[in-house]
C-alpha cells in the first residue's frame, strides 16, 4: 500500500502539487541581486487580496509558496511565532501581527524589534539544522543562503521602517504601509513574503524535501534512526489515547517508512486536504499508472467530481471493470492520521444485473419505471431511503464513517440512527469494495422492517394526508423488489409477484366465491392486514395516523391479533355497513383461522395487507355500481 502511494505521488508532475491552491492575503516580493546584494525587485511584486487576478506572476509565487509552507506543528520559529507561515533558506514571511508590539504584554517598538531580531536568528538556525550546505556541490546554494540572511537581518527591517509607519491609537498599535501603488493599514492577518529570484524550484525543494522528511513522523526520530511511522497513514493503536482510537479500520498500518517515503505520503494526503484533487474514497491502483493519472486528471477537470462519477469515467474510458486497487477513505478533521479505512479491492463490480423496481403498492406510476443498474444507484435509491436520506444527504456527502446522531427534523430517529450505525459499514463494503456477501437477505429484511415500522410510529395525519404514507409504500416496494437480491437467498419467494397473488386471493374470499384461506400463514397475515387497515379508516378520531397500527404490530400470537381485531370490530361496528358483505366474509376467515405461528415471522405479509389495495372497498362487479 505504501509502495503504491509513493509511486502514485512520484509519477505526478511537480506542478500538480500547487493545483487548486490559493495564495493568502499579503504582499509577495521577489528579491534580485543588485551590486552583489539582494534588493526588492520593484517590477516583481504582487498584492494578493480577494480581487487579485491569477496571472503568471501569481502562479510563480504560488509554486514557491507550495514548496515552502510549514507543517502546522513544525514551524521554523515556534516560540515567538513571528516567522511561522513558510520556511526556507531563500524565503521568509512575517504577518502584520508579527510587526506590531503586543499591547497585552506592554511591548514597545524597541522591545518588539528585539524579539523580531531574536526570532530571525532562531529562524535561520532552524533552517540550517535541516539542510547542510557545507558539501562541495552546494557552494552556490550556500552563498545564496548567506546573502539571504544578510538581507533578512538588516534590509528587511529597514524596508518596514522606511515604507511603514507604526503608531499607537486608542491603546492599539497600528501599522500603515506604502509601497509602489499600495497604501493601506495592515491587518494582523496580512503577511509580507520575500522570495529569492535566483534559486530554481529544485533549490527550494532541496531544503523542503529534507524538512518534510524530518517533520512528518508520528514521533520524532531518535539519533541514528532513518525510519519512523508516518503521521498521515497510521490506523489503529498507535495513538496515546486508546479511547480515541477508530474502531472501523480492519487492520493497522503502522509500518515504519523512510523519510523519502514519508515525504511522498505527506504530499499525497496534501493533494486531498489542501489541493482537493483526490476523491473520497480514493482508489490507488497497483501497477496501473494510467488509471492513477486519470484519477488526478479527471478531478482537476471537474472540481465537483464524486467517487461514483469518477468510477463511471474510469470504467467508460477503459471499457472494463476496475481491478487491483487500494481504497482509502479519508477522514476530515481527524488529528494525526488522515485515514479511517484502507482496504484492497481485487475486483470492483460497478454494473449490476438490472434490478427492476416493481410498484407493488400504488404510487401513481412514479416508481415502476425505475431500474437499478449499478451499485451507486443501489446506494442512493435503496439504502439512502432506508435511512431517510441521511446516508447520502447530497451527491458529495456520504456518512459511512461520520459521527452521527438522531435528528427529528429529517425523521432521523434514534431507531434509524442505530440501524445506520449497525449496517453502514456492511453497506460500504458492498458498494465500494464489491463484497456482496457482506449483506444477506436477513440483514436487508431487518433494515427494511425496522425503517418501515419507525415510519409508521412517527407518521402524522394532517389535511387527509399521511406524512409518511409515500415513504412507507416506497420502502415496501424496494423491499419486495430486492427481496431475493442479496446473499443467502435460497428458498426466497418472489414477493413482487406474491403480493398481487394474495390480493387476488383476498378478492376471491371477500366476494363469497366459496373460497377460504389455505394453510399458508401468509394468507392469514395478509388478510389480517386488510381487515386492520379497513377498521382504522373507520375510526372517528381526528388523528388517523399510521401509529394506530402499532398495537396490532406488537402481537406475536395469532390469537392475540384476533382478539385485538375483535375489539376493534366491536368499537367500529356501526361504521361497517358500506362493505356490502365483503368485510364480514374476510373478517370471518381471519377470526376463524387457527395456527400457532409467530406473527413476527409474517410481519411483511401483515404490512403488505395494510398498504396494498384494500379489497373490501372494491366492487364485486359492474352491477354493484348501478
N, C-alpha and C positions, 0 to 999 in steps of 0.2 A: 504493500500500500504506500509506504513512504517512498519507495523507489519510483512508483508511478507519479506521485505528486511532484517529486523532484524533476523527473523527466518532463512532465506537463509544464512546469514553470520555466525550465530552461529552454524549452522549444519555442517559447513566445518571444516575439521581438521586444526589445527594451522599451520602445515607446508604448507598449501595451500597459505598462505599469503606471503611466500617467494619464491614461484614458479616463474620462468622466470625472477627473479631479478638478477642483476649483482652487484658485489662489485665495488666501484670506485677505481681508481688508488691510491695506497698507501701502507703503511706498517701496517699490522694488528698484534697486540700483545696481548697475554693473560698474565694476572698478577696472580701470585701464591704467597702463603704465605711461607715465609722463616724466621724462628725465630720471628714469630708473626708479621712480617712486609711484605708488598706487594713488590714484585720484579718482573721484567720482566722474564717470563719463557723462557729460552734460547732454549727450544725444541718445543715451541708452538707459532710460529710466521709465518707470510705469507706475502710475497711481491706480490702485485697484479698489473699486467700490462696486456697488450694485449696478452701476451704469457702464462699467468698463467693457469694451468690446474685446473679443478673443482674437487678437491679432497674432502674427508670427512671433512678435516680441513676448506676448503673453505666454505662448507655449514654450518659448526658450526658458523663461523664468519657471514655468510650471515643471519642466523636466528636471531642472536643477533642484527645485523645492522637493520634488517627489523622491529624490535620492539624497536628501539632507534632513528630512523631517525626523523628529525624535520619537522613539518608542516612549509611551507615557511615563513609565517608571524608570527610564534610562536616560535622563537628560544630562547635558554636559555641565549644568550649574544648578543642581537641585537644592542646594542650601539657601541661597539668596533668591532663586527663581527669577533671575533677571534675564539670562540668556538661555531660554529653555525650548523654544519652538523648533529650532533647527540646530544642527551640529555638523561642523565640517572644518577641515584645515583651511578652507578657502571661502568660507561664508559664515555669516553671523547675523542675528536679528535681535532687536530689542523692542519691547512694547512701550506704548505711551505710559502705562503704569510703571514700567521699569525706569523711565526717565524722570518721574516726579518723586519728590520726597514723600515719605509716608507720614501724613499728619497724625495718624493714630499712635505713632512712635516718636512724635516730636522731632522728626528729622529736619535738618536744614539742607539747603542745596550743597553745602560743603560736605556734610556727613553722608549725603546721598552719593555724591561724586566719589567719596572714598569707598563706599560699598560697590559702586559700579566698577571702579578700578580693581578692587579685590576680586570681583566676580569675573572680570575679563581674564585675570591671571589664572583663576580656577578653571575657567572655560578651556583655555589653551593647554593647561596641564592635563585636563581630562582628555582632550583631543590627542595629545602626544602619547598618552598611555595606550591608545587604541592602535595606532599605526606607527611603525618605526621607519623614519625617513633616512636613517643612517646608512642604509645599504647603498652601494655604489650606483645602482641603476635608478635611484630616486634622487639624484643630485638636483635636477630641475625642480621637482616637487618640494624638496627641502627648502630651496631658495624662495619659492612661492609662499610656502608656509611662513618663512621668516619675514618676508615683506608684508604679508597679510597681518601678522601680529603687530608689526610696527604701525600699520595703518589703524588697526582696531584699538590699540592702546593710546594713541595720540590723536591722529587726524579725525577719527570718527567722533570723538567728543568735541573737537574743535568745530566740526561740522554742525553739531547740535547747538553749540554755543553761538555760532555765527548766524545760523539760519532760524534759530528758535528763541523764544522769549519765555522765561519761566518766572511766574509771579503768583502770589497768594491772594485770592479773592474770597471773602466770606469764609475764612478759615479753610479754604480748599485750594490746593495747588493746581494751577492751570499752565498748559504749555501751548503757546501759539507758534506756528511754524510757517515759514515762507521759503519756497524753493521753486525757481522757474515760474510756471503759471499756477503753482499750488500755494494757497494761502488759507489756512484753516486752524481751528482749535483741535488739538489731538486728544481723542478719546483714549481711555485706558486700554481698550481692545485693539486700537490701531497699532500696527507694528512697522518698523523700518527694517528692510532686508538689504544686506550688502553681499554681492556675489562677485568673485573674481572672474574676469572675462577670459584670461589666458588659459587656465586649465580646461581640458576637454572633459566630456562626460566620464570617460574612463578614469580620469584622475580623481574626479569627485567620488566615483564608485570604489576607487582603491581604498579610501577611508570607510565609505558607507558599508561596503561588504564586510570589512573587519568589525565594524561597530555592530552590525546586525548579528554576525556570527557569535559575538560575545554577549549579546544582550537579549537573546530570545529563548533562553533556557528557563525551565521552571525554577531551578535552583542554580545559584552561581557555581561555575566550575571551580573545583579546587585546584591547587597548584599541580601542574603536570597533567591535568585531565584534558582530554581532547574531545570527549563525547559527553553528552548530557541529555536530559529529557526535554523535548520541545514543549514550550509553554502553550503552543497553539493546538497541539494534536493529542493531548493527554485525555484519556477517558477512564473513569473508574476510581481507583482507590488511592491516587497519589495526593489528593487534597489533604491538608492537615485537619480539615473539619469533616469528619465522617458523616455528620448529619446533612451536609450539603452535597453529598455525592449523588450523581444522577444514577438512577436505578434502571433506566431503559436500555442502555447500551449492552449488547450481548457479550461483549468482551472488553478487555482493557488494552489500550495502545500506549504502553509506557516504555517503548523501546528507546534506548539511548542512540542518539544520532550525532553526527559530526557537526561542526559549526557551519560548514558549507551546506549540509542538508537542512539544518535548522533555518538557515537564511532562505533557502528555496521554499520551505514550508511557510515561513513568515510571509514571504511575498505572495504565495498562493492565497493565504487567507486574507491578505490585504486586498487582493482582487475582489473579494466578496465584501468585506467590511467598508473599504474606502472607495475603490473603483466601481463597485456594484456591477460587475460584469460576469458574475457567476450565478447560475440559478440555485434555488434551494428547493429540494436537494440537488446535489451536483454529481453527475457521473464522471468518473476518471477511468478512461478505457486503457486496458493493458495492451501495449504494443500496437496501438491504433492511433498514430499521431494525427492523421487526417480528421478523425472524429473529434479528438480533443481540440484541435484548432478550430473546427466548426463550432464547437460549444461557445468559444470566446467570440468568434466572428458573428454568429447569429445574435449573441447577446449584445454586442456593441451596436449592431444594426438596429435592433429593436430593444429599447431600454425597458419595455414592459413585458418582455418575453418570459412566460411562465414555464415551469417544467413540462407540463403537458404539451404546450406549443413547441418547445424545444424537441421533445421526443418525436412529435409529429414531423417536424422539419428534418430531423436526422433520419428517420425511417423512410421518409419520402425521397430524400436525396440519395440514400444508399440502397433503397429498394430491398430492405431486408430487416429482419428482427435484429435488435441490438444484443451483443453478447460480450461477456467477459469484461465487466467493469466494477469498480468500487463505487458505492453510493454513499455520499457524505451528506448528512443533514446538519446544517449549521444552526446554531442557537444564538439568537440575538440577546444581548445583554448578559451573556454568561461570562463571568470573570475568569481569567486564565484561559482554559480550554475553550475553543470556539465551536466545538462539535458536540453533538449529543447522541449521534448514531452513525456508525460506519459498518458497512456490510459488503460482501462480494456477491455480485449477481451474475451467475453463469449464463443465463438466458432470459431476456426480458420479452414477454409476450404482450405486445401493445394491442393487437386486434383480438377480439373475442368472436366466437361463433355467435352471430347476431341473435340477440335476445329480443323477441317480440313482446312488447308490453301490452297485455290484454286488458281491456276495460271491462272487467267482470262486474264492477259496480259503477253505475252510470255517472259520468262526469261531463255530460254534454258533448261527448265525442272528442274532447281535447286530449285524451290520454292514449287512445288506441293507435294513433298514427305513429307513436314513438317507437324507435328501435335502438337498443343499446349495442353499439358495435365495437367499442374499445373500453379499456379499463378506466379511463378518466371520465367517460360518460357514466360508468357504473358508480364511480366515486361521487360525482355531482348529482346524478339523477336519483340514485338509490340511497347510498349511505348518508349523504348530506340530509336527505329527507328524514331518515331515521332520527337524527339528532336535531331536528327542527331548524336546519340551516346553519348550525353552529360548528360543524366540522370544517366546512369551507365557506366562511362568511363572504368571501369575494374570490375572484379569479387569482389574485395574488396572495391570498392569505389562507393557509390551512393550519389546523390546530392539532397536529399529531403529537407534538411534544410541548406545547404551551401549557403554562399554568392556567387552569380553567376553574370557574366557579359558577354556580347557578345564577341565572339572570331571568326573572319572571317577565321582563319586558319583551324578551324574544321566545317566550314559552320554553325556556331552557331551565327546567325544574331540577330539583335535587335528584329525582329518579333518572331523568335524561342525562344529567351531568355524570352521575355514577355509571350509567350504561356506557357513555362515551369513554370514560376513564378505563373501563374494563375491556373494551373491544377495539379501541382506536389503533393500538399497536398491531393487532392482528390484521386490521383493515389496511394499515400502512404496508405491512409485509405482503399482503395480497396484491395491492395496487402497484406499488413501486418496486417490488422485488420478485413479482410473479410467483410467489409462494402460495399457490392456490389451495394447498392443503391447510393453510392457516385459518381458514374459515370453513366450518362444517355447516351442514343444513340445520343441525340442532342449535348452533350459535345464532344463525340467521333467524330461526324461529323465535328465539328469546329476544333478540333485538327488536324484531317487529312487534311481537306481542306486548312487551313492556312499553314500547313507544306508543302503540295504539291505546293501551289501557290508560296511559298517562294523558293522552289527548282527550279521552272520554272523561277523565276526572276533572280536567281544567276547562272543559267546554262551557261556554256561556250562550244562553239563548236570548237574543235580542232582535226585535223587529221581525219576528217569524223566521229567524235565521240562526243557525248554529255556527259559532265562531270556529270550531274545529271540524265541522262536518266534511268539508272538502278534503282536509288533510287526512282524516281517518280513512275515507274511501280511497284516497290516493295511496296510502300505505298498504291497505288491504290489496289493492291492485298490484302493487310492487311485490308484496309478499307472495301472492299466489302466482304471479308471472315468473318469479325466480325460485319457485318452491323446490325445484329439482336441480337448480344450477350449481350449488356448492358441493363440496366433498362429502363423502359418506351419505350419498343419496339413494342407496339401494332400497328398493321396495317403496319408494316415494310415489304417491299418485300425482296425477296432473290436476292440481287444484283449479287451474284456469278453466278446464273443461268440466271438472267435477261440480262446481257451483251451479252452472246452468242446468246440469242434470238434476241437482237437488231442487232447484226452483220448479222444474217441470214435475218432479215427484210431488212437491207440495201442492201444486195446482191440481194434480190428479186426486190427491187426498181431500183437499178442501172443497173440490167441486162434486164430491159424492159419487165418484165413479167406482164405488165398491173397492177402493184401493186403501190399503193400510201400510203402516211402516213395516219395513222388513226388520231383520235382526241387526241391521247395520246401525250402530250407535250414532253415526254421522247424521242419519235422517232425523233421529230424535233431537240431537243438539241443534241442527239447523231449524227444525220446526219450532223448537222452544224459542229460538231467537226471533222467529217470525211473530210468535204469539206475544212475547215480551215487548217487542218494539210497537206492535199494534196497541197494546194496553197503555203504553206510555204516551202514545198520541192522544189517548182519551182522557189523560189527566186534566183536571180543571185548574191545576196550579199554573201560576203565571210564568214560573221558571221551569221550562220543559227541557232543561239541558240534558245532555247525554250522561251526566253524572248520575241520573236516576237509574241507570243500568247497573251501577256498582253493587247494590245488594244482591242482584241476580248473579253477577260475575263472581261473587265470593263463595257461592255454593259449590261444594265439592262432590256431593252425592246427588243422584237423580231425584231421590225422594225429597231432599231439601229444596231443590229447584222447583219441583212440582208443588210443594207447599207454598212457596213464595208466589208462584203463578196463580194458585187457587185464591190466595188472599187478595191479589190484585184484581182478579176477575170479580170477586165479591165487592170490591171497592168501586169498580167501574162498570158494573153490570147494566146500570141504567143508560150507559152510553153506547152499548154494543148492539143496537138494533139496526144499524146500517149494513151489517155484514151479510144479510140475507142467507144465513146458514153456513157460510164458509168458515167463519170464526169457530162456531160450535163444533164443526166436524174436525177441524185441525186441532183445536184445543182438546177434544176428546181423545185423539191419538196421542197427544203429548202427555196428558194427565194419566192415561191408561198404560203408558209404557213402563215396563218392568225390567230393570237392569241394575247391576252393581258397579257400573263403570265409574271411573274418576272423571268428573267433568273437566278438570284441568287438562286432561289429555285430549279433549274435544273442544277446547276453547275456540280454536279457529273456525269451527263449524257454527258455534253459537254466535260468534261475532259476524260471520258471513250471513247468517239468518237475520240478524238485526239490521244489517245495512244493505242487503240485496233488495231487489224489488219485492214488495210485500204482496203475496198472492191473495191475501184477504180482501184487499181493495180492488182487485181485478174483477171484471165482469166475466161471467161464465161463457156467454156467447153474445152475439149481436142482439138477440131478442130482449136481453135484460136492459139494454139501453133504450128500448122503445116503450 
